[in-house]
Amino acid sequence: MIFCAAWSPDGKRAFYSGETRVVASMELLAGGGHGHEQTLKGHGAAVSSVAVSTDGKLLASADLSGWIKIWDLAAKPGVAVLRPVTFRRAAR
């Protein structure tokens, strides 16, 4: 099941993910077809959201356990991994 999808600013790539714990991307071709596909692996839980930077160079993905990965789309491994944040109520 796909939970989320995003498109590159130039409309040439689609990124999607879901319960598989990987982000997949595919090249969109004129006429409705698709070309080369790649996967970005590294999440430990289902991916709940993906977003592409306005320049199309970075992809952010977040999973259901609270982890966020920032991917450099030119180089394969994630360039940053952000830990989940737990908010605690201040004691009174």
C-alpha positions in Angstrom: 0.0 0.0 0.0 1.3 3.5 -0.9 1.1 6.0 1.9 2.7 9.0 0.2 4.0 10.4 -3.1 5.8 13.5 -4.3 7.1 14.8 -7.7 10.3 16.5 -8.6 9.9 20.2 -9.5 10.6 19.5 -13.1 7.9 16.8 -13.2 10.4 14.1 -14.5 10.5 11.9 -11.4 8.0 10.5 -9.0 8.8 9.4 -5.4 6.5 7.2 -3.4 6.5 4.9 -0.3 4.4 3.1 2.2 4.5 0.1 4.3 7.6 -1.4 2.6 10.1 0.9 4.5 11.8 2.1 1.3 11.3 5.1 -0.9 11.0 4.3 -4.6 11.5 6.7 -7.4 10.7 6.4 -11.1 11.5 8.4 -14.1 8.4 9.6 -15.8 8.5 9.6 -19.6 6.5 11.6 -22.1 3.4 9.7 -23.2 2.7 8.3 -19.7 5.3 5.6 -19.5 8.1 5.2 -16.9 11.7 4.4 -17.1 14.6 3.8 -14.6 13.5 3.0 -11.0 15.6 3.2 -7.9 15.0 2.6 -4.2 16.3 4.4 -1.2 16.6 2.0 1.8 17.2 2.7 5.4 14.0 3.3 7.3 13.0 0.9 10.1 9.3 1.6 9.9 6.7 2.3 7.2 7.4 5.6 5.5 4.6 8.1 6.1 5.7 11.1 4.0 8.1 12.3 1.3 9.0 15.7 0.0 11.3 17.0 -2.6 13.3 20.3 -2.3 12.5 23.1 -4.6 15.7 22.6 -6.5 15.1 18.9 -6.9 18.4 17.9 -5.3 17.2 16.6 -1.9 14.4 14.3 -0.7 13.1 14.2 2.8 11.4 11.1 4.1 9.8 10.4 7.5 8.7 7.1 9.0 6.1 6.1 11.5 8.7 5.7 14.3 9.6 9.4 14.0 12.8 9.2 12.0 13.5 11.6 9.2 16.1 11.0 6.5 17.4 13.6 4.1 18.6 12.0 0.8 21.0 13.6 -1.7 19.4 12.5 -5.0 22.7 12.6 -6.8 24.6 10.5 -4.3 22.8 7.4 -2.9 23.2 7.4 0.9 21.2 9.7 3.1 23.1 12.8 3.8 21.5 13.4 7.2 19.4 11.4 9.7 17.3 13.3 12.2 16.4 11.5 15.4 12.8 11.5 16.6 11.9 14.2 19.0 10.0 13.4 22.2 8.1 16.3 23.8 7.7 16.1 27.5 5.4 18.2 29.6 7.1 20.4 32.1 6.6 19.5 35.7 4.5 22.0 37.7 
